[in-house]
Amino acid sequence: MSLQHLVEYFNERFEQEASGSRLAFQNNGFVTGSLGGVNVGSLITPVRQTFNYHTIPAYIAQIALMDPQFMPIQAVETGQLLASAARHNAEAASIVNLDRLCRIVHILNYLTATPSNRVLFLDVDPRHILGVDRNHGVYFEEAILKCGLAVNNIAIAMVVNDFYAPYHNQIIHGLRNYRQRGYQLALNIGLRYGTKNLPQLITELAPDYLCINAPDERYADNIIGLNLLKNLAEMTNGKAFLQHIGRQAQFELAEKLGFELVHGEYCEQLAADALRCA
């Protein structure tokens, strides 16, 4: 099925569900989505091997706000989109519908932007997990299979946040539902590596990946913090990685601590420089 036919298929499905979602196929081959007055697209960036950064085992899909020419201009979080959608049309601003729309947009753009046998990281908002009672991942699995992809190449990534600590059991239940359907799981860890329930969450869930935001240079002198990062790097047998690396010092920190995977603008600069010098 062509990309255009897939867009038409999902639009018919959205109409039947009365979700308020809508896909559009742009002239540049880029798929965008709209819900509650907000237009979204995808920023799909590679995860590279630290010591051989030309090797790309995975990609990360981020939600992108669109400019008037429907080109991605800025990565945003689901929460920012939800707030914006609510200002336009509260009825359409369902976190479940918004999360589903964004992931379908990502899948369709992934089909044309990258080799489809890599792992693709897709965020799921904790509120989506809490908003679905059971069978997490069933709806999205149908979309993945319709696009000719394999569920086990999708890593469902959830942001770790103390705000959702009271819902620990429901979160674990929902993420395990994803795993039972064959998805890989990732925990997306921000700058607060000391989140209270993080060790318990990692132990109970045994995620396939830990996606950890790269600290700034001042962190290099924090021995306790460095030891914590090193422990995190070892907890998933090489499948923890530093993301959003923007400077050389952050990349060198990833090397020093033994992170086998890296992600960010500086890694893309390294790869581009190496190609120019080849």
ChimeraX attribute file (.defattr): number of C-alpha atoms within 10 A of each C-alpha:
attribute: neighborCount
match mode: 1-to-1
recipient: residues
	/A:1	9
	/A:2	8
	/A:3	17
	/A:4	14
	/A:5	11
	/A:6	17
	/A:7	21
	/A:8	16
	/A:9	14
	/A:10	18
	/A:11	18
	/A:12	14
	/A:13	14
	/A:14	17
	/A:15	12
	/A:16	10
	/A:17	11
	/A:18	10
	/A:19	19
	/A:20	20
	/A:21	23
	/A:22	20
	/A:23	25
	/A:24	19
	/A:25	17
	/A:26	13
	/A:27	9
	/A:28	8
	/A:29	13
	/A:30	20
	/A:31	25
	/A:32	28
	/A:33	23
	/A:34	19
	/A:35	25
	/A:36	23
	/A:37	16
	/A:38	19
	/A:39	20
	/A:40	29
	/A:41	29
	/A:42	29
	/A:43	20
	/A:44	19
	/A:45	20
	/A:46	23
	/A:47	27
	/A:48	23
	/A:49	19
	/A:50	22
	/A:51	13
	/A:52	11
	/A:53	19
	/A:54	17
	/A:55	14
	/A:56	19
	/A:57	14
	/A:58	23
	/A:59	24
	/A:60	21
	/A:61	23
	/A:62	23
	/A:63	24
	/A:64	23
	/A:65	20
	/A:66	19
	/A:67	12
	/A:68	7
	/A:69	8
	/A:70	18
	/A:71	18
	/A:72	18
	/A:73	13
	/A:74	15
	/A:75	16
	/A:76	14
	/A:77	12
	/A:78	18
	/A:79	12
	/A:80	9
	/A:81	23
	/A:82	21
	/A:83	12
	/A:84	16
	/A:85	23
	/A:86	17
	/A:87	13
	/A:88	15
	/A:89	13
	/A:90	13
	/A:91	11
	/A:92	19
	/A:93	24
	/A:94	19
	/A:95	21
	/A:96	17
	/A:97	17
	/A:98	26
	/A:99	20
	/A:100	19
	/A:101	24
	/A:102	27
	/A:103	23
	/A:104	22
	/A:105	23
	/A:106	27
	/A:107	22
	/A:108	22
	/A:109	21
	/A:110	21
	/A:111	14
	/A:112	13
	/A:113	13
	/A:114	15
	/A:115	12
	/A:116	17
	/A:117	12
	/A:118	15
	/A:119	21
	/A:120	28
	/A:121	27
	/A:122	24
	/A:123	23
	/A:124	21
	/A:125	21
	/A:126	21
	/A:127	14
	/A:128	19
	/A:129	23
	/A:130	17
	/A:131	15
	/A:132	13
	/A:133	11
	/A:134	12
	/A:135	14
	/A:136	22
	/A:137	23
	/A:138	13
	/A:139	10
	/A:140	16
	/A:141	19
	/A:142	11
	/A:143	20
	/A:144	19
	/A:145	11
	/A:146	14
	/A:147	17
	/A:148	11
	/A:149	16
	/A:150	16
	/A:151	22
	/A:152	14
	/A:153	18
	/A:154	24
	/A:155	27
	/A:156	24
	/A:157	26
	/A:158	22
	/A:159	16
	/A:160	20
	/A:161	16
	/A:162	15
	/A:163	8
	/A:164	15
	/A:165	16
	/A:166	9
	/A:167	12
	/A:168	13
	/A:169	10
	/A:170	18
	/A:171	21
	/A:172	14
	/A:173	18
	/A:174	21
	/A:175	24
	/A:176	19
	/A:177	18
	/A:178	22
	/A:179	21
	/A:180	12
	/A:181	15
	/A:182	17
	/A:183	21
	/A:184	23
	/A:185	24
	/A:186	26
	/A:187	24
	/A:188	18
	/A:189	22
	/A:190	17
	/A:191	11
	/A:192	13
	/A:193	16
	/A:194	13
	/A:195	14
	/A:196	12
	/A:197	14
	/A:198	17
	/A:199	13
	/A:200	11
	/A:201	18
	/A:202	18
	/A:203	10
	/A:204	10
	/A:205	18
	/A:206	15
	/A:207	23
	/A:208	21
	/A:209	24
	/A:210	25
	/A:211	25
	/A:212	23
	/A:213	19
	/A:214	26
	/A:215	23
	/A:216	14
	/A:217	13
	/A:218	7
	/A:219	14
	/A:220	13
	/A:221	9
	/A:222	11
	/A:223	10
	/A:224	10
	/A:225	15
	/A:226	17
	/A:227	12
	/A:228	13
	/A:229	21
	/A:230	17
	/A:231	12
	/A:232	23
	/A:233	25
	/A:234	15
	/A:235	18
	/A:236	16
	/A:237	12
	/A:238	16
	/A:239	18
	/A:240	26
	/A:241	25
	/A:242	26
	/A:243	26
	/A:244	18
	/A:245	23
	/A:246	17
	/A:247	16
	/A:248	13
	/A:249	16
	/A:250	23
	/A:251	22
	/A:252	13
	/A:253	20
	/A:254	24
	/A:255	15
	/A:256	11
	/A:257	16
	/A:258	18
	/A:259	24
	/A:260	21
	/A:261	26
	/A:262	28
	/A:263	29
	/A:264	21
	/A:265	15
	/A:266	18
	/A:267	25
	/A:268	19
	/A:269	13
	/A:270	13
	/A:271	16
	/A:272	12
	/A:273	11
	/A:274	12
	/A:275	10
	/A:276	7
	/A:277	6
	/A:278	5
